[in-house]
Amino acid sequence: MIKAIMFDTRQYDKEFFVGECEKNSVKLKTIEAKLNEDTVELAKGYECVIVFVNDDVNGTVIERLAEGGTKLIALRCAGYNNVDVKAAFGKIHIVRVPAYSPEAVAEHAMALLLTSVRKIHKSFIRTRDFNFTLNGLVGFNLHGKTAGVVGTGKIGKRFIDICRGFGMRVIAYDPFPDTSAGIEYVTLDSLFRESDVISLHCPLTKDTKHLINERSIGTMKDGVVIVNTSRGALIESEALIEGIKKKKIGGACLDVYEEESDLFFEDLSGEIVEDDVMARLLTLPNVIVTSHQGFLTDEALSNIASVTVRNIVRFFGEGVTENEICYLCENVGECRKDRKKRCF
């Protein structure tokens, strides 16, 4: 039986993972603590470690995991910017869930956008107090507006489909455009200049970090609405706040945040939050923040659990790792292995 330990576990994780592991002969231990240098010893003796977006899988953690007998890091998410892939190469294999439910994240992005432009969150608060006035609730139509989508992977394409359903013109930027998808691709600068709404659906890399910054905000339309359901560090938070204060940005819809690891997924309602940037964001009337919940649907959670467990079972049982993240493939520019086998 495969021994696995899952860090940063929530109740909704258990609901989907426990049964899936039992069906596939994976002995699962769940803990609420995040994986980091202080908690890595808890993984000693476990062949597989299951992690999430806010676990810190740095080089030191990887060394200690390897020393403790871990052979596989299984990400129960698509992004892996929190993992030192280079440090892991040759020591521990890494697998992920590349497409658990593109619809879940794309629909959440549109839900945030609609809430923002129609001020639904403000109306909800008013009517709860029996205040049925409409002053200050004027929004604008999405129909006829231009949506700029950065990143046209599975989630980005689903968001494009939704925008088209609203009668929006859609333009997109991707360094690797899908020329068969019927998408109007433009340069990044053109997208910033022309878009009424900008939605981010790209991974966090050294090239995309702080993609939204003081310079790029300065080129945007006045009143632009920015939506981010990808990774927090795509946006430079201080620049975003300044753009809002100067009324350059008309709204910000954030399901992710640059320094979210100490905040999101925790109940801090009875504490003084020391993150001044988040505190300032939450005081702004045209900012909506949700705590990285774009993935949180029954369908997505079920897919995450089934694909993660399948990745684990196939790795230990068949040596197959079609969802493996390989440092060599990404940085050498060629893949020197058959995708049906392990990277090393």
N, C-alpha and C positions, 0 to 999 in steps of 0.2 A: 504494500500500500504506500502511495506517495504521501510524504509529510509536507504540508504547506502551512505557512503562517501569513495571515492577512493583517496588515497595519492600517491605522486610520479607519477602523470599521465602524459603520453606522448601522442602525437597526434595519434600514432598507437594504443595506448590503447583505445582512444575514438572511433576510427573507428570500433572497434569490440565490445566494451562494451556497448556503448549507445543504439544501436539497440537491443542487447540481453536483456538489462534491460527493455526497453520499452515493449518488447514482453512478459515479465514475471512479469509485475506490480511491478518493483523495481524502486523507485525514486532515481536516482543517482546524486550525486554531485561530481564533479571531481576537484581536486586541484593539482598544480604542486609540492607543498612543500612535503618534506619527513615527515613521522610521527616520532616524537621524543618528548622529554619533553617540548620543546618550542612550538610545534604546536598541541599538543594533545587536547587543548581546542577547536580546530576547529571541533572536533568530537562530542562535547557535543550535546545530543539530537538525535544522529544517532544510530539506533539499530545495524547496521552492519558497520564495518570498513574493507575496502579492502586494503591490503598492498602488497608490493613487497620486493625483496631481500635486499634492502638497507635501508628500514624503520627500525628504532630502537624501537622494541617493548619490552622494558625492564620492570622490575617489577614496577617501578614508573609510567610508561606510562599505564600499565595494570590497576593499581589501579585507576588512573584518568579516564580511559575509563569506568571502571565499575561504578564509581561515576556518570559519565555523562549519564549512561543509555545504554551503549553498551553491547550487549549480545553475539555478534559473531564477531570474527576476521577471515576474509576470505583471505587466502593467494592465490595470483594468480601466484603461482609457486610451485615447489615440495619441495625445501629445506626450513627449518624453524629454522636454527641455530641463526637467528636474533630475535627469539621470546623466552621469558622466559616462557617456557611451565609450569614449576613448579609453578610460581607465578600466572599463569592464571587458574590453576586447582581449580574448585569450584566457580570461579567467572565469567569467560568468556570462551565460547567454541571456539575452533580453528579448522578450516578446511583448506584443501590444495588441489592442483591439482597434484596428484601423477604421472601421466603419460600423459602429454599433447601432446608430439610428440618426442618419443625417436629417431626417424630418424633425426629430425632437428639437435639435438645436436651431434649425432654420425657423421653425414655428415659434420658438421662444424669442428669437431675434425680432420677428414680426410683431409678436405680442408686446414686446418692449417698445417698439417703434410706434405702434398704434396707441398704446397707453400714453406715450409722451406727446404725440402730436394732437391727440384729442383730449388730453388732460384728464383721463379717466381716473387716475389715482387721486387727483384733487377732488373730483366730483364724488368719488366714493367716500372720502373723509367727510365732506360736507353733508351728504345725505344721511350719514350715520348720526349726525347731530341735528337732523331734521332741517337742514339748511338747503333749500331747493332753488337758490338763486343761480343764475348763469353768468354773472359778472366774472370776468377773468378766465373764462373757460373756452374762449374762441380758439379753435385749432385751424388746421388747413387740410385740404384734400391731398391724398397721395396720388390720385389719378392725374396723369399728365406731368408729374414731377419726374426728375431724373435720379435714379438710384445708382450709386457707384459701388460696385462689389469688388473688394480686394481679396483675391483667392477664389478660384473656380474649381475646387475639388468637389467632393460629393455634397458637403454642406452648402458651399457657395452656390452650386447649381440649383439645389432645392430652394434656396432663398431667392434666386433669380426667378424661378418658376412662380413663386408666391408673388413677387413684385409685379411680374407680368400680368398675373391674375387681377391685380389692382389697377391695371392700365398704366403702369409706370414705364417710362423708357429706362432701359438698363444698359449701363456701360460697365466694363470690367477691366481689371488689370491682373495679370498673372505672368510671372517670368516663363512659365511653361504653358502657353495657351492651348486650349483644346479647339483646334480649328474646325472640328466636325460638329461642334455643339450649337452652332448658330448664334454665338455670343458676339456682341460688338466690343472688341478689345481696343483699349486706348492706352496711352502712356499714363504713368502714375500721376504726373503733373497735370495732365488733361483731366483725369478723373477727379482730382482735388478741385480743379477750377470749375468744372461743369456740374458737379453733383449737388442735389438738394439734400440727399441722404447718403451717408457713407457707411457701409457695413463691412466689418473686418471678418474674414473667414480664412485666414492664413496661419501657418505655424509660426512659432517664435524661433527665430534664428538670429545669428549675428547681423544679418542683413535687414531683418524686419524689426529688430528691437527699436523702440521709439520711432516707429514709422510715422506716427502722428506726433509732431513736435512743433515748436514755435515757428519754424520756417514753413512747414507744410500747412499749418493752420492759417498762416498769413496769406496763402494762395487760395484759400477756400472761399466759397460764396458766403456772404453775410447770412446768418441764421441757419447754417447747415446743421443737420442732426447727425450725430455720430453714434453708431451702434457697435459694441464690441462683445461678442460671445466666444472669442477664441482664447487669447492669452492677454493678461493684464499689461505686460510690459510692451505690447505693441503701441501703447499710448504713454507718452511722458505726462504724468499726472499734473505736475505743476504747470506745464504749458496748457493743458486742458482747462485748468481752473482759470488761468489768465485769459484764455480765449472766451470763456463763458462770461467772465467779469466785464470784458470789453464788448460783449454782445456780438462777437464774431460767430460764436457757436450758439445756436438756438436751443440745443438740447443734447444731452449725453445719456445714452442707455447702456449701462455697464453690467454685464453678468460676470465679469472678471475684473481683477484689480492687481496692480503691479506688486503690492505687498500683501496679498491676500492670505498667505500661508499662516499668519498669526491671528487672522480674523475669521475667515470663512469656515463654515461648518461648526462654529462654536456659538454658544449662547452667552453673550457678553452684556446682556441687558442690565445686569446689576453691577456692572463695573465701569470704571472710568477708562475709556479707550485712549491709549496714548498715541495712536496714529493721527497726527494733526491733519495730514492730507485727506484721509478718509473723513475725518470729522468736518472738514471744510466742504468736501464734496456733498455730504449729506445735508448741509445747510442751504445748498443752492436749490431754488425752486424748480429748475428745469433739468435736474439730474435724477435719474432713476437707477438704483443699484439693487440687483438681486445677487444672491450669494452662490454663484457658480451652479445654478440649478437648470441650465439649459438641457442637460442630459437626463433630467429626473422625470422620466415617464416609465410606465410599466413595461412598454415595449423595449425601450433602451436598456433598462436595468436587466431585463431578461436576456437580451442579446449580449450584454457585457459579461454576465455570469457564464453563459453557455460558451461563448468564444474564448474567454479566459481559461475556463476549465479544459476546453478542448485543446487549447495551446499547450497546457501543462501535460495532459495525458499523452498527446502525440509526441511531445518532446521526450518524455521519459520512456514511452512505450515503443515508438517507431523511429525516433530520431528526426522527425519531420518538424520543420519550423518555418512554415510559409509566412508567418507574421513576425519573423525575427528582425530586430533592428541591428544592422551591422555597420560598425565604424568603417571597416575597409571599403564596403560598397559605397558609402556616402562620401568618403573623403579621398579615395584613390581614383574614383571615376570609372571603375570597372568592377564587375562582380565575378570573383574567381571561384564561385561555387555554384552548384546546382541548387536552385531554390527548394528542392525537395530534401535537402540535407542541411546539416548545421553549418554555421558560418566558419567554425574552426573545430 
